Amino acid sequence: MKWSNETLEPWVAKEAERDAESGGKREVKRAERRGTGTARKSRRRLARELALQGLYQWCVAGGSAGTIEAQLRDTEEFPKTDEEYFSRLLHGVLTEAPELEKEIQPCLDRPFNELSPVEISILLLGTYELERHPEIPYRAVINEAVELAKAYGGTHGHKYVNGVLDKLAAKLRAVEIRAKL
C-alpha cells in the first residue's frame, strides 16, 4: 500500500491530539527513543554537561574553578541548568581531583594520564557523584556518565566509562548494591 496524505492525515491528527492531552510528554518520549536530541534535558543533566565542559577545559588548559565557572555562567544554556548542583559538581571535582584520581586508577587498564580529556572528565565527575552524592542511586550516576560519554566521548568510550564506574560502584556503594540483590 502506498502512503498518501489522505491516509496519513487522520493518524497524524490523532497523534497530535494525544500529544496535546499528555502535555507533550509523548513527543519527548518518542524523541528519546529515536535519539533525535529534541527531547528536553533535565536541569541536572544540563548541569552535568556544563560541569563536564568545565572539567574538560581544566584538563586541557588548566585554570581555577572560579574562572571556569564564570565563563560557563555566561553561556546560553546556563540559566536552564540546576545552578547549585553545577557549582557543587565543578568545585567539588576540582577540589578533590587528586583523591578521585587515586580512587579511579586501580580500576583502569592503563595510567590515568593516558586517558582522553573527555574520559578523564567523565570519570572524575562520575566518581565524585558516587562518593559524595549517596542520595543519587548508583545506577543513575553510571547511566548519566555513560550518556555523557556517548554524546561527547569516543566511539566506544561509553563502554569503558561504564566498566570503570561499575567497578568503582562495587567498592564505593557496596551496601547499596547488596541491598538491591
N, C-alpha and C positions, 0 to 999 in steps of 0.2 A: 504494500500500500504506500502510495506517495503522500507525504505530509504537505498540507497546504495551510494557508492562513485560516481558511474556514474551519478546518478540522482542529486546529490548534487554539483558536480564539476562545472557545468555551473552557478549555483546560487552563489556559493562561489566566483567564478571568477568575476561575475558581481558585487557582494558586495564589493570586494576588489578594483575593478575599480572605483566604486562610492566613496569609502573612499579616494582613491588617488586623485580623482577630487576635493573633498571637503577639501583637506589638512588634513585629519584625523579627521575632526570635527564630522563626523557621528559616528565614533567609540567612541569618547569621549561622545557624547550624549547617545549612547547605553549603555555605561558603567555607566553613571549617572543614567539611568533608571533602570539598573539591580542592582545598588548599589554595584558593584564589587570593587570599590576603585581604579580601574585602570585609572579613569578619572584624568586628570591633575587638580590640585587645583590652584586657583588664588594666586597671591603673597599676596594679602590682607588676604585671608583665612589662608594661612600658617602663616602670621604674627599674626593673632588672635590665631591660635593653639599654637604657641610658647609663646605668651603672657599668654595664659591660663596655659601652663606648668609652667611658672614663677610665676603666681599668686597662683597656687596650691602649689608650693614649698614654697612660702611665708606663705600661710595658715598653712601648716603642720610643717615647720621647721624654719620659720622666715628668716631673712636676709635682706640686703639692696637691693634696686633696682639696684644699680651699680654692686654688686656681682652677683646677679641673672642674669642680662643682660650679664655680661662677660661669665658666664657659658653657657648660651644659644647661644651666638655668636660662641662658639666652636663646636656646633652641625653640623651634616652633612646637615641638612635641611636649616640652616640659610642663606646661600647665595641665596637660591631660594625665600626668603621672601621679602616683602616690608620692608626693614630695618628701614626706618624712621618712618613708621606707627607703626611697632612693638615697637620701642623705646618710641614713644609718648603714646601708649596704656599702656605699662608696667609702665613707670614712672608716667603717669597721674593717673592711677588707684591707685597705691601705695601711691601717694601723697594725693589723695582725698578720700581714703578708709573710714575714719570715716564719712565724709559727705555723701558719697554714701550709706553707711550702714543705715544712718538715713533716707535717701530718700526711700530705699527699704523696711525697716521694716514695715511701715503701710500697705504694700501690701501682707504681709506674714500671714500665719495662725499659725505660731509658732515663737519663738525667733530666731533671725538671727543666733546665735551661735549654734543652734541645726541643722542647715542645714549641708549637707556634704561639705567637702572642694571643691569638684568639682562644686556643685551648687553655693556655695559662690563665687567662682572664676568667673563662667559664669555670674552670676547676677551682680557682680561688673563690669565686662567687658561690658556687655550689657547696664547697666545704664550709665556708663561713655560715651559710644558711643551715647546714646540717648541725654545726656546732652551736650556733648562737640563737637559733630560732626553733626550739623544740615544739612550739605551737603549730608549726607547719609540718604536716606529715612527710616523712622521708621520701615517699613515692612522689609526692608533689614537687619536692625540691629537685629530685632527679629528673622528673619529666620536664620541668621548666628549663633545666640546664640542657637537656637533650634538644628541646625545641630551639633554644638559642644556638646550639651547635649546628642544627640543621639549617637555620637561617643564615648564620654568619661564618660557620666553620668550613673546613674542607669537606670533600665528598663523603668520606667515611668517618669524619671527626666525631659525629654524634655517637657512633658505636663505641669509640674509645672513651669518650666522656661518660657514657652510660656505664661501661665496665669499671672505670676508676671510681666513680661515685658510688656504685653498688658495693664495691669492696669497702669504701670508707663508711658507708651507712651501716654495714655489718659490724664495724668497730664502734662507730660513734652513736649509733642508735640501736644497739643490740637488744635492749629491753623492749623497745617499740616493735622491733621485728619479731621477737619471741612472742609478744602479746598477740600478734597477727596470725601466728601459726595455729 
